[in-house]
Amino acid sequence: MTRYNLDTCALLAEFNVSQWTARKLDKSTTDEVISNKNARDKGAARVNKHLLAGRNELDIIAKHVGAVRTYFYKNTIPWSDSGIRLVPSAKFMELDAQMTQYETEFDKLVDDFIAVYPTLITAQAMALGSMFNRDEYPSADELRHKFSFRISYMPVPAAGDFRVDVGNEAQKELQEKLAKLSDERVEHAMADIKTRLKEHLDRMVDRLTVDIVDGKEKPRTFHGSLIETAQELCSLCRDLNVTNDPVLEDARVALARAVDGVEADDLRKDLTRREAVKDKVASIRDAFSF
């Protein structure tokens, strides 16, 4: 197995966020449903009520968190099952600046929500009817602690710097196991970015195809993001190629050339150019084994 040394060219990053869901188990309504349906097992049903039913203030926060997660996962590569991701040093400043901005936006959305929260409770008395219970709503101070946004960084562990007082032989074995685990994680991380690239190449070939229906050309529809994503992937593959994989780099360079100066509208209007771009992309996909 190839041995990789990433402790000087990459960092580990972990993103954690918590938010109030405004969901609450309604025990009395649950009992009513179970009784009315003649269910013998008390665990046959659970009725969860939405304490802010009909309101979208929490949805705005959830949508923002979703966008942050998408950005974070798009610009990093997997490292462990616990959610820790690998960030190349060249990508760190950009990632950290964007996550800091996202955190500022998150805090503002939470502040805006807390400000209107008391009026929302009053409105829910009518919206929930007999299911309304004022005691189920936390105070504004309690609620604020239910929201948090945290991005943390740590160095990539180096197997050679592994220290534990278990004897030389045992320490050597532990170092080898740690090095092997680290290398497996690196290969898994690289497989992730290669898969992203291959899947998009497949998508491009599919959507840029012009079918012949009843003797007439019928171009398949595609969104402008098809080309924009390809261009973005070229930058990502450069930044996330922590092992300097030559196969990935060659594919990236070839794709960058294929979509250089290409606009989605041009490909919709000019079928000859569309076919040329599709053929180039197909060649890239077929020439490189990922």
C-alpha positions as CSV (number, residue, x, y, z in Angstrom):
1,M,0.0,0.0,0.0
2,T,1.2,3.5,-0.9
3,R,2.2,5.5,2.2
4,Y,1.0,9.1,2.3
5,N,2.2,12.0,4.5
6,L,-0.5,14.6,4.9
7,D,0.4,16.1,8.2
8,T,2.0,19.2,6.6
9,C,-0.3,19.7,3.6
10,A,-3.8,19.1,5.1
11,L,-6.0,19.6,8.1
12,L,-9.0,17.8,9.6
13,A,-12.2,19.7,9.9
14,E,-15.4,19.0,11.8
15,F,-18.7,20.9,11.4
16,N,-21.4,20.6,14.1
17,V,-24.6,22.5,14.3
18,S,-27.7,22.2,16.5
19,Q,-31.1,23.7,16.2
20,W,-34.5,23.5,17.9
21,T,-36.9,21.4,15.9
22,A,-40.1,22.6,17.7
23,R,-41.3,19.0,17.7
24,K,-42.9,17.5,20.9
25,L,-44.4,14.1,21.7
26,D,-48.1,14.6,22.5
27,K,-48.7,11.8,25.0
28,S,-52.4,12.4,25.4
29,T,-53.1,12.5,21.7
30,T,-51.0,9.4,21.3
31,D,-53.1,7.6,23.9
32,E,-56.3,8.7,22.1
33,V,-55.1,7.4,18.7
34,I,-54.0,4.0,20.2
35,S,-57.3,3.7,22.1
36,N,-59.4,4.7,19.1
37,K,-57.6,2.2,16.8
38,N,-57.9,-0.5,19.4
39,A,-54.2,-1.2,19.3
40,R,-52.9,-3.5,22.1
41,D,-49.4,-2.3,22.1
42,K,-48.9,1.2,23.6
43,G,-45.9,1.7,21.3
44,A,-48.0,1.2,18.2
45,A,-48.1,4.9,17.5
46,R,-46.5,8.2,18.4
47,V,-48.1,11.6,17.7
48,N,-45.5,14.3,17.4
49,K,-46.9,17.8,17.2
50,H,-45.2,20.8,15.6
51,L,-45.2,23.5,18.2
52,L,-44.8,26.2,15.5
53,A,-47.1,24.6,12.9
54,G,-47.9,26.9,10.0
55,R,-44.9,29.2,10.6
56,N,-41.7,29.3,8.5
57,E,-39.3,31.1,10.8
58,L,-37.5,27.9,11.8
59,D,-37.6,26.7,8.2
60,I,-35.4,29.6,7.2
61,I,-32.8,28.6,9.7
62,A,-32.9,25.0,8.6
63,K,-32.6,26.0,4.9
64,H,-29.5,28.0,5.8
65,V,-28.0,25.0,7.7
66,G,-28.6,22.8,4.7
67,A,-26.7,25.2,2.4
68,V,-23.8,25.2,4.9
69,R,-23.6,21.5,5.0
70,T,-23.7,21.3,1.2
71,Y,-20.8,23.7,0.9
72,F,-18.8,22.0,3.7
73,Y,-19.1,18.6,2.1
74,K,-18.6,19.8,-1.4
75,N,-15.3,21.5,-0.5
76,T,-13.8,18.8,1.7
77,I,-13.3,15.0,1.4
78,P,-14.2,12.3,3.8
79,W,-11.8,11.2,6.5
80,S,-13.7,9.2,9.2
81,D,-17.2,7.8,9.8
82,S,-17.7,10.3,12.6
83,G,-18.1,13.2,10.1
84,I,-14.5,14.5,10.3
85,R,-13.4,15.8,6.8
86,L,-10.0,16.4,5.2
87,V,-9.2,19.9,4.1
88,P,-6.1,20.6,1.9
89,S,-4.0,23.5,3.2
90,A,-4.5,25.3,-0.1
91,K,-8.2,25.2,0.6
92,F,-8.2,26.2,4.2
93,M,-8.3,30.0,4.1
94,E,-11.2,30.0,1.6
95,L,-13.1,27.4,3.5
96,D,-12.6,29.1,6.9
97,A,-13.6,32.5,5.6
98,Q,-16.8,31.1,4.1
99,M,-17.7,29.1,7.2
100,T,-17.1,32.2,9.3
101,Q,-19.5,34.1,7.1
102,Y,-22.1,31.3,7.3
103,E,-21.8,31.4,11.1
104,T,-22.4,35.1,11.2
105,E,-25.5,34.6,9.0
106,F,-26.7,31.7,11.3
107,D,-26.4,33.9,14.4
108,K,-28.4,36.7,12.8
109,L,-31.1,34.3,11.8
110,V,-31.3,32.9,15.3
111,D,-31.4,36.4,16.8
112,D,-34.2,37.3,14.4
113,F,-36.1,34.2,15.4
114,I,-35.7,34.8,19.1
115,A,-36.9,38.4,18.7
116,V,-40.3,37.2,17.3
117,Y,-40.5,34.0,19.3
118,P,-42.9,35.4,22.1
119,T,-45.5,36.5,19.5
120,L,-45.2,33.1,17.8
121,I,-46.2,31.3,21.0
122,T,-49.3,33.5,21.3
123,A,-50.3,32.7,17.7
124,Q,-49.9,29.0,18.2
125,A,-52.6,28.9,20.9
126,M,-55.2,29.2,18.1
127,A,-53.3,27.2,15.6
128,L,-52.9,24.1,17.8
129,G,-56.3,24.3,19.5
130,S,-56.6,21.8,22.4
131,M,-53.1,20.5,21.7
132,F,-51.6,23.8,22.8
133,N,-49.6,23.6,26.0
134,R,-47.7,26.8,27.0
135,D,-45.4,24.8,29.3
136,E,-44.0,22.9,26.3
137,Y,-42.4,26.1,25.0
138,P,-38.9,26.9,26.4
139,S,-38.1,30.5,27.4
140,A,-36.2,32.7,25.1
141,D,-33.0,32.2,27.1
142,E,-33.4,28.5,27.1
143,L,-34.2,28.5,23.4
144,R,-31.0,30.4,22.5
145,H,-28.9,27.6,24.0
146,K,-30.6,25.1,21.6
147,F,-28.8,26.7,18.7
148,S,-25.1,26.4,18.0
149,F,-22.8,26.5,15.1
150,R,-19.2,25.2,15.4
151,I,-16.4,24.5,12.9
152,S,-13.2,23.1,14.4
153,Y,-9.9,22.1,12.9
154,M,-7.2,19.7,14.0
155,P,-3.9,18.4,12.5
156,V,-3.8,15.2,10.6
157,P,-2.2,12.6,12.9
158,A,1.3,11.5,12.0
159,A,2.0,7.8,12.6
160,G,5.7,8.5,13.2
161,D,4.8,10.8,16.2
162,F,2.7,8.1,17.9
163,R,3.8,7.8,21.6
164,V,2.5,5.4,24.2
165,D,4.3,3.4,26.9
166,V,3.5,-0.1,25.8
167,G,7.0,-1.4,24.8
168,N,8.9,-1.0,21.6
169,E,7.4,-4.0,19.8
170,A,3.8,-3.1,20.7
171,Q,4.5,0.6,19.8
172,K,5.9,-0.4,16.4
173,E,2.7,-2.5,15.7
174,L,0.5,0.3,16.8
175,Q,2.4,2.8,14.5
176,E,2.0,0.4,11.6
177,K,-1.7,0.0,12.2
178,L,-2.2,3.8,12.5
179,A,-0.3,4.4,9.3
180,K,-2.3,1.7,7.5
181,L,-5.6,3.2,8.7
182,S,-4.4,6.7,7.7
183,D,-3.5,5.5,4.2
184,E,-6.8,3.7,3.8
185,R,-8.6,6.9,4.7
186,V,-6.6,8.9,2.2
187,E,-7.4,6.5,-0.5
188,H,-11.1,6.6,0.5
189,A,-11.0,10.4,0.4
190,M,-9.4,10.4,-3.1
191,A,-12.0,7.9,-4.3
192,D,-14.7,10.3,-3.2
193,I,-13.5,13.2,-5.4
194,K,-12.9,10.9,-8.3
195,T,-16.4,9.5,-8.0
196,R,-17.8,13.1,-8.0
197,L,-15.8,13.8,-11.2
198,K,-16.8,10.6,-12.9
199,E,-20.5,11.0,-12.1
200,H,-20.5,14.5,-13.5
201,L,-18.8,13.3,-16.7
202,D,-21.4,10.6,-17.1
203,R,-24.1,13.3,-16.5
204,M,-22.6,15.6,-19.1
205,V,-22.4,12.9,-21.8
206,D,-26.0,11.9,-21.1
207,R,-27.5,15.5,-21.1
208,L,-25.5,16.7,-24.1
209,T,-26.7,13.8,-26.3
210,V,-28.8,14.7,-29.3
211,D,-31.4,12.0,-30.0
212,I,-32.8,11.2,-33.4
213,V,-36.6,10.9,-33.2
214,D,-38.6,10.3,-36.3
215,G,-35.6,11.3,-38.4
216,K,-35.3,14.7,-36.5
217,E,-32.7,15.9,-34.1
218,K,-34.0,16.2,-30.5
219,P,-31.5,17.6,-28.0
220,R,-31.9,16.5,-24.4
221,T,-32.6,19.3,-22.0
222,F,-30.0,20.4,-19.4
223,H,-29.6,23.2,-16.9
224,G,-26.9,25.8,-17.0
225,S,-25.5,24.2,-13.8
226,L,-24.3,21.3,-16.0
227,I,-21.5,23.4,-17.3
228,E,-21.0,25.6,-14.2
229,T,-20.5,22.5,-12.1
230,A,-18.0,21.1,-14.5
231,Q,-16.0,24.3,-14.2
232,E,-16.3,24.2,-10.4
233,L,-15.1,20.6,-10.3
234,C,-12.0,21.5,-12.2
235,S,-11.0,23.9,-9.3
236,L,-12.1,21.4,-6.7
237,C,-10.2,18.5,-8.2
238,R,-7.1,20.7,-8.2
239,D,-7.5,21.8,-4.6
240,L,-8.6,18.5,-3.2
241,N,-6.0,16.3,-4.9
242,V,-3.9,16.0,-1.7
243,T,-1.9,13.0,-3.1
244,N,-1.1,14.8,-6.4
245,D,-2.7,11.9,-8.2
246,P,-1.6,12.2,-11.9
247,V,-4.6,10.5,-13.3
248,L,-7.0,12.8,-11.5
249,E,-4.9,15.8,-12.5
250,D,-4.8,14.8,-16.2
251,A,-8.6,14.3,-16.2
252,R,-9.1,17.7,-14.5
253,V,-6.9,19.5,-17.0
254,A,-8.6,17.8,-19.9
255,L,-12.0,18.8,-18.6
256,A,-10.9,22.4,-18.0
257,R,-9.9,22.7,-21.6
258,A,-13.1,21.1,-22.8
259,V,-15.4,23.5,-21.0
260,D,-13.1,26.6,-21.3
261,G,-15.2,29.5,-22.6
262,V,-18.3,27.3,-23.0
263,E,-21.7,28.7,-22.2
264,A,-24.8,26.6,-21.7
265,D,-26.9,28.7,-24.2
266,D,-24.2,28.3,-26.8
267,L,-24.6,24.5,-26.6
268,R,-28.4,24.8,-26.8
269,K,-28.2,26.8,-30.0
270,D,-25.2,25.2,-31.7
271,L,-25.6,21.5,-32.0
272,T,-22.3,21.0,-33.8
273,R,-20.4,22.6,-30.9
274,R,-22.6,20.7,-28.4
275,E,-21.6,17.4,-30.1
276,A,-17.9,18.4,-30.0
277,V,-18.0,19.1,-26.3
278,K,-19.9,15.9,-25.6
279,D,-17.3,13.9,-27.5
280,K,-14.4,15.5,-25.6
281,V,-16.1,14.8,-22.3
282,A,-16.8,11.2,-23.3
283,S,-13.1,10.8,-24.3
284,I,-12.0,12.1,-20.9
285,R,-14.4,9.7,-19.1
286,D,-13.3,6.7,-21.2
287,A,-9.6,7.5,-21.1
288,F,-9.2,7.6,-17.3
289,S,-10.0,4.8,-15.1
290,F,-11.2,6.0,-11.7
